[in-house]
Amino acid sequence: MEAKATAKFVRMSPIKLKPVTDLVRGKDLNEALTILKFTPGKGSEIIEKVVKSAAANAENNFDMNPDNLYVSEIYANQGPTMKRWRAGAQGRASMILKRSSHVGVTLKEKN
């Protein structure tokens, strides 16, 4: 049995989120939340919110014990990119890419 949670169209680049996801992959739920709480990385608050949501889904929808949960899968994939233009030198335009991400977490129960 597994519980999932996703956050789509997060306005942060996956390059900033992926190092934080690597910190908590495979960890117990309480340990993962502690790591995310004290991590100064830019995406730690977003990922913490998704992990808490997955834990709430596990507890309320699947009657899992939160003490036995661990992070089995976590990812931060690329979402759609908004393209914006900025005035450049000599009448040119330079492109600004505003990247977004899709963050997903899967929690499983230990046997």
Biopython code that builds the backbone (N, CA, C, O; Angstrom):
import numpy as np
from Bio.PDB.StructureBuilder import StructureBuilder

atoms = [
    (1, "MET", "N", (0.854, -1.174, 0.000)),
    (1, "MET", "CA", (0.000, 0.000, 0.000)),
    (1, "MET", "C", (0.903, 1.242, 0.000)),
    (1, "MET", "O", (1.934, 1.284, 0.671)),
    (2, "GLU", "N", (0.490, 2.224, -0.756)),
    (2, "GLU", "CA", (1.288, 3.446, -0.847)),
    (2, "GLU", "C", (0.377, 4.657, -0.912)),
    (2, "GLU", "O", (-0.757, 4.581, -1.384)),
    (3, "ALA", "N", (0.898, 5.777, -0.427)),
    (3, "ALA", "CA", (0.161, 7.046, -0.452)),
    (3, "ALA", "C", (0.980, 8.047, -1.248)),
    (3, "ALA", "O", (2.200, 8.124, -1.109)),
    (4, "LYS", "N", (0.287, 8.817, -2.090)),
    (4, "LYS", "CA", (0.977, 9.757, -2.974)),
    (4, "LYS", "C", (0.457, 11.166, -2.774)),
    (4, "LYS", "O", (-0.661, 11.377, -2.305)),
    (5, "ALA", "N", (1.295, 12.130, -3.140)),
    (5, "ALA", "CA", (0.890, 13.530, -3.188)),
    (5, "ALA", "C", (1.746, 14.210, -4.253)),
    (5, "ALA", "O", (2.928, 13.899, -4.405)),
    (6, "THR", "N", (1.134, 15.146, -4.991)),
    (6, "THR", "CA", (1.869, 15.887, -6.009)),
    (6, "THR", "C", (1.565, 17.364, -5.888)),
    (6, "THR", "O", (0.484, 17.764, -5.456)),
    (7, "ALA", "N", (2.534, 18.160, -6.278)),
    (7, "ALA", "CA", (2.349, 19.605, -6.408)),
    (7, "ALA", "C", (2.783, 19.953, -7.823)),
    (7, "ALA", "O", (3.952, 19.801, -8.178)),
    (8, "LYS", "N", (1.843, 20.416, -8.621)),
    (8, "LYS", "CA", (2.153, 20.707, -10.007)),
    (8, "LYS", "C", (2.290, 22.203, -10.225)),
    (8, "LYS", "O", (1.728, 23.009, -9.484)),
    (9, "PHE", "N", (3.037, 22.555, -11.239)),
    (9, "PHE", "CA", (3.246, 23.942, -11.665)),
    (9, "PHE", "C", (3.856, 24.798, -10.554)),
    (9, "PHE", "O", (3.477, 25.955, -10.377)),
    (10, "VAL", "N", (4.805, 24.222, -9.808)),
    (10, "VAL", "CA", (5.520, 24.973, -8.771)),
    (10, "VAL", "C", (6.473, 25.926, -9.475)),
    (10, "VAL", "O", (7.239, 25.505, -10.342)),
    (11, "ARG", "N", (6.435, 27.206, -9.114)),
    (11, "ARG", "CA", (7.230, 28.219, -9.818)),
    (11, "ARG", "C", (8.667, 28.246, -9.311)),
    (11, "ARG", "O", (9.148, 29.264, -8.814)),
    (12, "MET", "N", (9.341, 27.103, -9.447)),
    (12, "MET", "CA", (10.753, 27.020, -9.104)),
    (12, "MET", "C", (11.398, 26.004, -10.037)),
    (12, "MET", "O", (10.784, 24.999, -10.398)),
    (13, "SER", "N", (12.602, 26.267, -10.413)),
    (13, "SER", "CA", (13.317, 25.405, -11.334)),
    (13, "SER", "C", (13.597, 24.041, -10.693)),
    (13, "SER", "O", (13.905, 23.980, -9.502)),
    (14, "PRO", "N", (13.497, 22.951, -11.454)),
    (14, "PRO", "CA", (13.815, 21.641, -10.884)),
    (14, "PRO", "C", (15.284, 21.500, -10.501)),
    (14, "PRO", "O", (15.630, 20.644, -9.687)),
    (15, "ILE", "N", (16.149, 22.330, -11.079)),
    (15, "ILE", "CA", (17.567, 22.293, -10.709)),
    (15, "ILE", "C", (17.750, 22.675, -9.245)),
    (15, "ILE", "O", (18.651, 22.166, -8.578)),
    (16, "LYS", "N", (16.898, 23.573, -8.740)),
    (16, "LYS", "CA", (16.973, 23.983, -7.338)),
    (16, "LYS", "C", (16.292, 22.978, -6.415)),
    (16, "LYS", "O", (16.632, 22.895, -5.234)),
    (17, "LEU", "N", (15.336, 22.214, -6.938)),
    (17, "LEU", "CA", (14.581, 21.282, -6.109)),
    (17, "LEU", "C", (15.244, 19.912, -5.991)),
    (17, "LEU", "O", (15.124, 19.265, -4.951)),
    (18, "LYS", "N", (15.934, 19.459, -7.026)),
    (18, "LYS", "CA", (16.460, 18.098, -7.040)),
    (18, "LYS", "C", (17.483, 17.808, -5.942)),
    (18, "LYS", "O", (17.447, 16.710, -5.386)),
    (19, "PRO", "N", (18.394, 18.722, -5.593)),
    (19, "PRO", "CA", (19.312, 18.413, -4.481)),
    (19, "PRO", "C", (18.588, 18.198, -3.156)),
    (19, "PRO", "O", (19.050, 17.423, -2.319)),
    (20, "VAL", "N", (17.466, 18.872, -2.957)),
    (20, "VAL", "CA", (16.704, 18.701, -1.715)),
    (20, "VAL", "C", (15.974, 17.364, -1.721)),
    (20, "VAL", "O", (15.861, 16.714, -0.682)),
    (21, "THR", "N", (15.474, 16.944, -2.894)),
    (21, "THR", "CA", (14.794, 15.650, -2.960)),
    (21, "THR", "C", (15.766, 14.504, -2.688)),
    (21, "THR", "O", (15.385, 13.487, -2.109)),
    (22, "ASP", "N", (17.018, 14.669, -3.104)),
    (22, "ASP", "CA", (18.013, 13.621, -2.881)),
    (22, "ASP", "C", (18.325, 13.438, -1.398)),
    (22, "ASP", "O", (18.736, 12.356, -0.980)),
    (23, "LEU", "N", (18.133, 14.492, -0.600)),
    (23, "LEU", "CA", (18.423, 14.402, 0.833)),
    (23, "LEU", "C", (17.446, 13.481, 1.559)),
    (23, "LEU", "O", (17.832, 12.813, 2.518)),
    (24, "VAL", "N", (16.183, 13.435, 1.117)),
    (24, "VAL", "CA", (15.162, 12.711, 1.878)),
    (24, "VAL", "C", (14.734, 11.394, 1.240)),
    (24, "VAL", "O", (13.944, 10.662, 1.836)),
    (25, "ARG", "N", (15.222, 11.076, 0.065)),
    (25, "ARG", "CA", (14.822, 9.832, -0.606)),
    (25, "ARG", "C", (15.255, 8.625, 0.232)),
    (25, "ARG", "O", (16.431, 8.484, 0.569)),
    (26, "GLY", "N", (14.285, 7.749, 0.569)),
    (26, "GLY", "CA", (14.578, 6.534, 1.324)),
    (26, "GLY", "C", (14.578, 6.710, 2.830)),
    (26, "GLY", "O", (14.781, 5.730, 3.547)),
    (27, "LYS", "N", (14.361, 7.901, 3.342)),
    (27, "LYS", "CA", (14.401, 8.161, 4.786)),
    (27, "LYS", "C", (13.033, 7.901, 5.422)),
    (27, "LYS", "O", (12.010, 7.892, 4.736)),
    (28, "ASP", "N", (13.031, 7.689, 6.739)),
    (28, "ASP", "CA", (11.779, 7.601, 7.483)),
    (28, "ASP", "C", (11.066, 8.943, 7.423)),
    (28, "ASP", "O", (11.686, 9.977, 7.179)),
    (29, "LEU", "N", (9.751, 8.916, 7.648)),
    (29, "LEU", "CA", (8.953, 10.133, 7.534)),
    (29, "LEU", "C", (9.402, 11.203, 8.521)),
    (29, "LEU", "O", (9.595, 12.355, 8.134)),
    (30, "ASN", "N", (9.570, 10.843, 9.783)),
    (30, "ASN", "CA", (9.965, 11.837, 10.788)),
    (30, "ASN", "C", (11.355, 12.393, 10.512)),
    (30, "ASN", "O", (11.598, 13.588, 10.679)),
    (31, "GLU", "N", (12.257, 11.528, 10.092)),
    (31, "GLU", "CA", (13.620, 11.966, 9.767)),
    (31, "GLU", "C", (13.615, 12.888, 8.549)),
    (31, "GLU", "O", (14.341, 13.881, 8.514)),
    (32, "ALA", "N", (12.790, 12.555, 7.547)),
    (32, "ALA", "CA", (12.698, 13.374, 6.341)),
    (32, "ALA", "C", (12.150, 14.761, 6.669)),
    (32, "ALA", "O", (12.657, 15.765, 6.169)),
    (33, "LEU", "N", (11.112, 14.817, 7.509)),
    (33, "LEU", "CA", (10.541, 16.117, 7.882)),
    (33, "LEU", "C", (11.528, 16.955, 8.679)),
    (33, "LEU", "O", (11.576, 18.176, 8.524)),
    (34, "THR", "N", (12.319, 16.305, 9.532)),
    (34, "THR", "CA", (13.342, 17.030, 10.299)),
    (34, "THR", "C", (14.419, 17.582, 9.372)),
    (34, "THR", "O", (14.851, 18.724, 9.530)),
    (35, "ILE", "N", (14.849, 16.783, 8.418)),
    (35, "ILE", "CA", (15.864, 17.233, 7.457)),
    (35, "ILE", "C", (15.341, 18.429, 6.663)),
    (35, "ILE", "O", (16.052, 19.416, 6.475)),
    (36, "LEU", "N", (14.096, 18.333, 6.202)),
    (36, "LEU", "CA", (13.522, 19.417, 5.397)),
    (36, "LEU", "C", (13.322, 20.693, 6.215)),
    (36, "LEU", "O", (13.457, 21.799, 5.693)),
    (37, "LYS", "N", (13.005, 20.533, 7.484)),
    (37, "LYS", "CA", (12.780, 21.707, 8.331)),
    (37, "LYS", "C", (14.058, 22.521, 8.516)),
    (37, "LYS", "O", (14.013, 23.750, 8.571)),
    (38, "PHE", "N", (15.196, 21.833, 8.612)),
    (38, "PHE", "CA", (16.456, 22.520, 8.895)),
    (38, "PHE", "C", (17.357, 22.666, 7.676)),
    (38, "PHE", "O", (18.524, 23.033, 7.816)),
    (39, "THR", "N", (16.841, 22.385, 6.490)),
    (39, "THR", "CA", (17.622, 22.552, 5.271)),
    (39, "THR", "C", (17.425, 23.963, 4.736)),
    (39, "THR", "O", (16.286, 24.387, 4.540)),
    (40, "PRO", "N", (18.512, 24.706, 4.493)),
    (40, "PRO", "CA", (18.365, 26.067, 3.991)),
    (40, "PRO", "C", (18.117, 26.143, 2.490)),
    (40, "PRO", "O", (18.017, 27.243, 1.947)),
    (41, "GLY", "N", (18.015, 25.006, 1.802)),
    (41, "GLY", "CA", (17.803, 25.009, 0.362)),
    (41, "GLY", "C", (16.517, 25.710, -0.017)),
    (41, "GLY", "O", (15.573, 25.769, 0.770)),
    (42, "LYS", "N", (16.486, 26.238, -1.220)),
    (42, "LYS", "CA", (15.354, 27.050, -1.639)),
    (42, "LYS", "C", (14.058, 26.265, -1.727)),
    (42, "LYS", "O", (12.991, 26.814, -1.452)),
    (43, "GLY", "N", (14.123, 24.998, -2.103)),
    (43, "GLY", "CA", (12.906, 24.240, -2.309)),
    (43, "GLY", "C", (12.469, 23.402, -1.125)),
    (43, "GLY", "O", (11.510, 22.639, -1.241)),
    (44, "SER", "N", (13.141, 23.519, 0.012)),
    (44, "SER", "CA", (12.828, 22.642, 1.135)),
    (44, "SER", "C", (11.420, 22.869, 1.674)),
    (44, "SER", "O", (10.776, 21.920, 2.121)),
    (45, "GLU", "N", (10.929, 24.112, 1.642)),
    (45, "GLU", "CA", (9.585, 24.387, 2.151)),
    (45, "GLU", "C", (8.526, 23.755, 1.248)),
    (45, "GLU", "O", (7.540, 23.204, 1.738)),
    (46, "ILE", "N", (8.726, 23.834, -0.054)),
    (46, "ILE", "CA", (7.770, 23.252, -1.001)),
    (46, "ILE", "C", (7.731, 21.740, -0.847)),
    (46, "ILE", "O", (6.653, 21.149, -0.795)),
    (47, "ILE", "N", (8.895, 21.113, -0.775)),
    (47, "ILE", "CA", (8.956, 19.661, -0.667)),
    (47, "ILE", "C", (8.418, 19.195, 0.681)),
    (47, "ILE", "O", (7.784, 18.143, 0.769)),
    (48, "GLU", "N", (8.670, 19.978, 1.736)),
    (48, "GLU", "CA", (8.125, 19.643, 3.045)),
    (48, "GLU", "C", (6.596, 19.637, 3.017)),
    (48, "GLU", "O", (5.962, 18.772, 3.621)),
    (49, "LYS", "N", (6.022, 20.590, 2.326)),
    (49, "LYS", "CA", (4.567, 20.675, 2.214)),
    (49, "LYS", "C", (3.997, 19.454, 1.493)),
    (49, "LYS", "O", (2.955, 18.931, 1.889)),
    (50, "VAL", "N", (4.673, 18.999, 0.439)),
    (50, "VAL", "CA", (4.193, 17.835, -0.317)),
    (50, "VAL", "C", (4.349, 16.561, 0.510)),
    (50, "VAL", "O", (3.476, 15.694, 0.469)),
    (51, "VAL", "N", (5.447, 16.434, 1.262)),
    (51, "VAL", "CA", (5.648, 15.248, 2.101)),
    (51, "VAL", "C", (4.584, 15.203, 3.198)),
    (51, "VAL", "O", (4.054, 14.133, 3.497)),
    (52, "LYS", "N", (4.265, 16.352, 3.801)),
    (52, "LYS", "CA", (3.214, 16.391, 4.824)),
    (52, "LYS", "C", (1.856, 16.026, 4.226)),
    (52, "LYS", "O", (1.050, 15.364, 4.880)),
    (53, "SER", "N", (1.603, 16.447, 3.005)),
    (53, "SER", "CA", (0.354, 16.111, 2.339)),
    (53, "SER", "C", (0.259, 14.611, 2.086)),
    (53, "SER", "O", (-0.801, 14.017, 2.287)),
    (54, "ALA", "N", (1.349, 13.996, 1.649)),
    (54, "ALA", "CA", (1.358, 12.551, 1.420)),
    (54, "ALA", "C", (1.163, 11.796, 2.736)),
    (54, "ALA", "O", (0.494, 10.763, 2.767)),
    (55, "ALA", "N", (1.751, 12.315, 3.830)),
    (55, "ALA", "CA", (1.576, 11.676, 5.135)),
    (55, "ALA", "C", (0.125, 11.771, 5.589)),
    (55, "ALA", "O", (-0.410, 10.815, 6.149)),
    (56, "ALA", "N", (-0.517, 12.913, 5.355)),
    (56, "ALA", "CA", (-1.927, 13.068, 5.707)),
    (56, "ALA", "C", (-2.798, 12.147, 4.867)),
    (56, "ALA", "O", (-3.763, 11.577, 5.377)),
    (57, "ASN", "N", (-2.470, 11.989, 3.573)),
    (57, "ASN", "CA", (-3.209, 11.063, 2.720)),
    (57, "ASN", "C", (-3.075, 9.628, 3.233)),
    (57, "ASN", "O", (-4.050, 8.877, 3.247)),
    (58, "ALA", "N", (-1.866, 9.252, 3.653)),
    (58, "ALA", "CA", (-1.637, 7.899, 4.147)),
    (58, "ALA", "C", (-2.438, 7.640, 5.418)),
    (58, "ALA", "O", (-3.031, 6.575, 5.586)),
    (59, "GLU", "N", (-2.448, 8.624, 6.306)),
    (59, "GLU", "CA", (-3.109, 8.436, 7.595)),
    (59, "GLU", "C", (-4.635, 8.460, 7.458)),
    (59, "GLU", "O", (-5.321, 7.633, 8.058)),
    (60, "ASN", "N", (-5.163, 9.393, 6.678)),
    (60, "ASN", "CA", (-6.610, 9.573, 6.614)),
    (60, "ASN", "C", (-7.289, 8.689, 5.576)),
    (60, "ASN", "O", (-8.395, 8.201, 5.812)),
    (61, "ASN", "N", (-6.647, 8.474, 4.430)),
    (61, "ASN", "CA", (-7.298, 7.721, 3.355)),
    (61, "ASN", "C", (-7.008, 6.228, 3.394)),
    (61, "ASN", "O", (-7.844, 5.424, 2.981)),
    (62, "PHE", "N", (-5.822, 5.845, 3.890)),
    (62, "PHE", "CA", (-5.419, 4.442, 3.842)),
    (62, "PHE", "C", (-5.214, 3.828, 5.224)),
    (62, "PHE", "O", (-4.826, 2.664, 5.319)),
    (63, "ASP", "N", (-5.463, 4.573, 6.288)),
    (63, "ASP", "CA", (-5.318, 4.092, 7.677)),
    (63, "ASP", "C", (-3.935, 3.507, 7.946)),
    (63, "ASP", "O", (-3.810, 2.471, 8.600)),
    (64, "MET", "N", (-2.898, 4.174, 7.440)),
    (64, "MET", "CA", (-1.534, 3.730, 7.701)),
    (64, "MET", "C", (-1.025, 4.392, 8.979)),
    (64, "MET", "O", (-1.460, 5.481, 9.354)),
    (65, "ASN", "N", (-0.096, 3.708, 9.631)),
    (65, "ASN", "CA", (0.522, 4.248, 10.840)),
    (65, "ASN", "C", (1.651, 5.197, 10.429)),
    (65, "ASN", "O", (2.574, 4.771, 9.735)),
    (66, "PRO", "N", (1.606, 6.480, 10.838)),
    (66, "PRO", "CA", (2.653, 7.419, 10.400)),
    (66, "PRO", "C", (4.051, 7.084, 10.909)),
    (66, "PRO", "O", (5.043, 7.547, 10.346)),
    (67, "ASP", "N", (4.137, 6.273, 11.984)),
    (67, "ASP", "CA", (5.457, 5.908, 12.513)),
    (67, "ASP", "C", (6.163, 4.889, 11.629)),
    (67, "ASP", "O", (7.383, 4.749, 11.705)),
    (68, "ASN", "N", (5.410, 4.168, 10.784)),
    (68, "ASN", "CA", (6.009, 3.132, 9.937)),
    (68, "ASN", "C", (6.232, 3.588, 8.505)),
    (68, "ASN", "O", (6.609, 2.772, 7.664)),
    (69, "LEU", "N", (6.015, 4.860, 8.197)),
    (69, "LEU", "CA", (6.118, 5.341, 6.816)),
    (69, "LEU", "C", (7.544, 5.752, 6.478)),
    (69, "LEU", "O", (8.296, 6.220, 7.333)),
    (70, "TYR", "N", (7.895, 5.566, 5.217)),
    (70, "TYR", "CA", (9.166, 6.070, 4.701)),
    (70, "TYR", "C", (8.954, 6.590, 3.284)),
    (70, "TYR", "O", (7.986, 6.222, 2.619)),
    (71, "VAL", "N", (9.865, 7.448, 2.826)),
    (71, "VAL", "CA", (9.776, 8.063, 1.509)),
    (71, "VAL", "C", (10.344, 7.075, 0.495)),
    (71, "VAL", "O", (11.559, 6.906, 0.396)),
    (72, "SER", "N", (9.455, 6.422, -0.258)),
    (72, "SER", "CA", (9.934, 5.429, -1.217)),
    (72, "SER", "C", (10.297, 6.070, -2.554)),
    (72, "SER", "O", (11.271, 5.669, -3.191)),
    (73, "GLU", "N", (9.514, 7.067, -2.982)),
    (73, "GLU", "CA", (9.814, 7.779, -4.230)),
    (73, "GLU", "C", (9.621, 9.262, -4.007)),
    (73, "GLU", "O", (8.704, 9.683, -3.302)),
    (74, "ILE", "N", (10.489, 10.050, -4.610)),
    (74, "ILE", "CA", (10.330, 11.504, -4.600)),
    (74, "ILE", "C", (11.002, 12.028, -5.861)),
    (74, "ILE", "O", (12.100, 11.603, -6.222)),
    (75, "TYR", "N", (10.325, 12.954, -6.522)),
    (75, "TYR", "CA", (10.888, 13.494, -7.756)),
    (75, "TYR", "C", (10.503, 14.957, -7.901)),
    (75, "TYR", "O", (9.526, 15.426, -7.317)),
    (76, "ALA", "N", (11.290, 15.658, -8.687)),
    (76, "ALA", "CA", (11.009, 17.042, -9.069)),
    (76, "ALA", "C", (11.309, 17.142, -10.565)),
    (76, "ALA", "O", (12.452, 17.361, -10.968)),
    (77, "ASN", "N", (10.274, 16.980, -11.373)),
    (77, "ASN", "CA", (10.429, 17.000, -12.827)),
    (77, "ASN", "C", (10.120, 18.374, -13.394)),
    (77, "ASN", "O", (9.499, 19.213, -12.742)),
    (78, "GLN", "N", (10.569, 18.581, -14.619)),
    (78, "GLN", "CA", (10.351, 19.855, -15.290)),
    (78, "GLN", "C", (8.895, 20.018, -15.688)),
    (78, "GLN", "O", (8.285, 19.102, -16.240)),
    (79, "GLY", "N", (8.345, 21.192, -15.403)),
    (79, "GLY", "CA", (7.001, 21.541, -15.841)),
    (79, "GLY", "C", (7.102, 22.471, -17.040)),
    (79, "GLY", "O", (8.171, 22.595, -17.638)),
    (80, "PRO", "N", (6.009, 23.121, -17.396)),
    (80, "PRO", "CA", (6.056, 24.041, -18.533)),
    (80, "PRO", "C", (6.895, 25.277, -18.224)),
    (80, "PRO", "O", (6.980, 25.713, -17.076)),
    (81, "THR", "N", (7.503, 25.828, -19.248)),
    (81, "THR", "CA", (8.346, 27.012, -19.117)),
    (81, "THR", "C", (7.632, 28.208, -19.720)),
    (81, "THR", "O", (7.192, 28.177, -20.869)),
    (82, "MET", "N", (7.523, 29.275, -18.915)),
    (82, "MET", "CA", (6.952, 30.513, -19.437)),
    (82, "MET", "C", (8.075, 31.306, -20.099)),
    (82, "MET", "O", (9.156, 31.457, -19.529)),
    (83, "LYS", "N", (7.816, 31.806, -21.289)),
    (83, "LYS", "CA", (8.836, 32.554, -22.020)),
    (83, "LYS", "C", (8.475, 34.036, -21.991)),
    (83, "LYS", "O", (7.374, 34.432, -22.376)),
    (84, "ARG", "N", (9.413, 34.833, -21.534)),
    (84, "ARG", "CA", (9.220, 36.278, -21.445)),
    (84, "ARG", "C", (10.356, 36.966, -22.186)),
    (84, "ARG", "O", (11.419, 36.378, -22.383)),
    (85, "TRP", "N", (10.134, 38.210, -22.596)),
    (85, "TRP", "CA", (11.140, 38.955, -23.345)),
    (85, "TRP", "C", (11.593, 40.157, -22.548)),
    (85, "TRP", "O", (10.825, 40.764, -21.800)),
    (86, "ARG", "N", (12.864, 40.486, -22.728)),
    (86, "ARG", "CA", (13.458, 41.631, -22.060)),
    (86, "ARG", "C", (14.246, 42.414, -23.096)),
    (86, "ARG", "O", (14.877, 41.830, -23.976)),
    (87, "ALA", "N", (14.209, 43.719, -22.991)),
    (87, "ALA", "CA", (14.936, 44.548, -23.944)),
    (87, "ALA", "C", (16.441, 44.299, -23.816)),
    (87, "ALA", "O", (17.006, 44.300, -22.723)),
    (88, "GLY", "N", (17.057, 44.088, -24.967)),
    (88, "GLY", "CA", (18.494, 43.849, -24.988)),
    (88, "GLY", "C", (19.215, 45.009, -25.637)),
    (88, "GLY", "O", (18.607, 46.024, -25.978)),
    (89, "ALA", "N", (20.504, 44.854, -25.802)),
    (89, "ALA", "CA", (21.322, 45.919, -26.365)),
    (89, "ALA", "C", (21.042, 46.085, -27.854)),
    (89, "ALA", "O", (20.740, 45.114, -28.547)),
    (90, "GLN", "N", (21.143, 47.304, -28.336)),
    (90, "GLN", "CA", (21.030, 47.659, -29.746)),
    (90, "GLN", "C", (19.696, 47.222, -30.343)),
    (90, "GLN", "O", (19.647, 46.752, -31.480)),
    (91, "GLY", "N", (18.616, 47.376, -29.583)),
    (91, "GLY", "CA", (17.288, 47.081, -30.088)),
    (91, "GLY", "C", (16.919, 45.619, -30.140)),
    (91, "GLY", "O", (15.865, 45.257, -30.662)),
    (92, "ARG", "N", (17.764, 44.790, -29.612)),
    (92, "ARG", "CA", (17.463, 43.355, -29.623)),
    (92, "ARG", "C", (16.590, 42.993, -28.420)),
    (92, "ARG", "O", (16.398, 43.794, -27.505)),
    (93, "ALA", "N", (16.072, 41.775, -28.445)),
    (93, "ALA", "CA", (15.309, 41.240, -27.317)),
    (93, "ALA", "C", (16.004, 39.970, -26.834)),
    (93, "ALA", "O", (16.421, 39.139, -27.641)),
    (94, "SER", "N", (16.125, 39.824, -25.522)),
    (94, "SER", "CA", (16.700, 38.602, -24.963)),
    (94, "SER", "C", (15.603, 37.860, -24.206)),
    (94, "SER", "O", (14.768, 38.471, -23.538)),
    (95, "MET", "N", (15.618, 36.550, -24.319)),
    (95, "MET", "CA", (14.560, 35.743, -23.737)),
    (95, "MET", "C", (14.846, 35.452, -22.275)),
    (95, "MET", "O", (15.990, 35.212, -21.889)),
    (96, "ILE", "N", (13.783, 35.476, -21.457)),
    (96, "ILE", "CA", (13.848, 35.047, -20.068)),
    (96, "ILE", "C", (12.981, 33.805, -19.951)),
    (96, "ILE", "O", (11.818, 33.818, -20.356)),
    (97, "LEU", "N", (13.538, 32.728, -19.399)),
    (97, "LEU", "CA", (12.805, 31.487, -19.209)),
    (97, "LEU", "C", (12.423, 31.356, -17.750)),
    (97, "LEU", "O", (13.290, 31.264, -16.881)),
    (98, "LYS", "N", (11.125, 31.348, -17.481)),
    (98, "LYS", "CA", (10.628, 31.169, -16.115)),
    (98, "LYS", "C", (10.172, 29.724, -15.991)),
    (98, "LYS", "O", (9.090, 29.357, -16.449)),
    (99, "ARG", "N", (11.015, 28.911, -15.363)),
    (99, "ARG", "CA", (10.783, 27.473, -15.312)),
    (99, "ARG", "C", (9.849, 27.093, -14.162)),
    (99, "ARG", "O", (9.743, 27.800, -13.159)),
    (100, "SER", "N", (9.179, 25.960, -14.340)),
    (100, "SER", "CA", (8.317, 25.440, -13.283)),
    (100, "SER", "C", (8.591, 23.947, -13.122)),
    (100, "SER", "O", (9.266, 23.331, -13.947)),
    (101, "SER", "N", (8.054, 23.380, -12.045)),
    (101, "SER", "CA", (8.327, 21.991, -11.711)),
    (101, "SER", "C", (7.057, 21.265, -11.305)),
    (101, "SER", "O", (6.063, 21.883, -10.922)),
    (102, "HIS", "N", (7.109, 19.935, -11.397)),
    (102, "HIS", "CA", (6.092, 19.064, -10.841)),
    (102, "HIS", "C", (6.791, 18.215, -9.773)),
    (102, "HIS", "O", (7.723, 17.471, -10.079)),
    (103, "VAL", "N", (6.336, 18.330, -8.519)),
    (103, "VAL", "CA", (6.952, 17.606, -7.404)),
    (103, "VAL", "C", (5.997, 16.496, -6.980)),
    (103, "VAL", "O", (4.798, 16.726, -6.823)),
    (104, "GLY", "N", (6.534, 15.294, -6.796)),
    (104, "GLY", "CA", (5.717, 14.162, -6.370)),
    (104, "GLY", "C", (6.409, 13.363, -5.286)),
    (104, "GLY", "O", (7.631, 13.218, -5.291)),
    (105, "VAL", "N", (5.612, 12.839, -4.345)),
    (105, "VAL", "CA", (6.136, 12.046, -3.239)),
    (105, "VAL", "C", (5.268, 10.799, -3.088)),
    (105, "VAL", "O", (4.042, 10.879, -3.160)),
    (106, "THR", "N", (5.910, 9.644, -2.879)),
    (106, "THR", "CA", (5.206, 8.407, -2.580)),
    (106, "THR", "C", (5.734, 7.873, -1.266)),
    (106, "THR", "O", (6.941, 7.698, -1.093)),
    (107, "LEU", "N", (4.819, 7.612, -0.336)),
    (107, "LEU", "CA", (5.184, 7.041, 0.967)),
    (107, "LEU", "C", (4.685, 5.599, 1.033)),
    (107, "LEU", "O", (3.577, 5.296, 0.589)),
    (108, "LYS", "N", (5.513, 4.715, 1.590)),
    (108, "LYS", "CA", (5.136, 3.323, 1.789)),
    (108, "LYS", "C", (5.324, 2.954, 3.260)),
    (108, "LYS", "O", (6.033, 3.624, 4.010)),
    (109, "GLU", "N", (4.667, 1.873, 3.637)),
    (109, "GLU", "CA", (4.763, 1.403, 5.016)),
    (109, "GLU", "C", (5.823, 0.311, 5.101)),
    (109, "GLU", "O", (5.909, -0.555, 4.230)),
    (110, "LYS", "N", (6.633, 0.364, 6.165)),
    (110, "LYS", "CA", (7.629, -0.677, 6.393)),
    (110, "LYS", "C", (6.935, -1.953, 6.865)),
    (110, "LYS", "O", (5.920, -1.896, 7.560)),
    (111, "ASN", "N", (7.485, -3.090, 6.487)),
    (111, "ASN", "CA", (6.879, -4.368, 6.912)),
    (111, "ASN", "C", (7.261, -4.708, 8.329)),
    (111, "ASN", "O", (6.844, -5.742, 8.850)),
]
sb = StructureBuilder()
sb.init_structure("model")
sb.init_model(0)
sb.init_chain("A")
sb.init_seg("    ")
for serial, (resi, resn, name, xyz) in enumerate(atoms, 1):
    if name == "N":
        sb.init_residue(resn, " ", resi, " ")
    sb.init_atom(name, np.array(xyz, "f"), 0.0, 1.0, " ", f" {name:<3s}", serial, name[0])
structure = sb.get_structure()
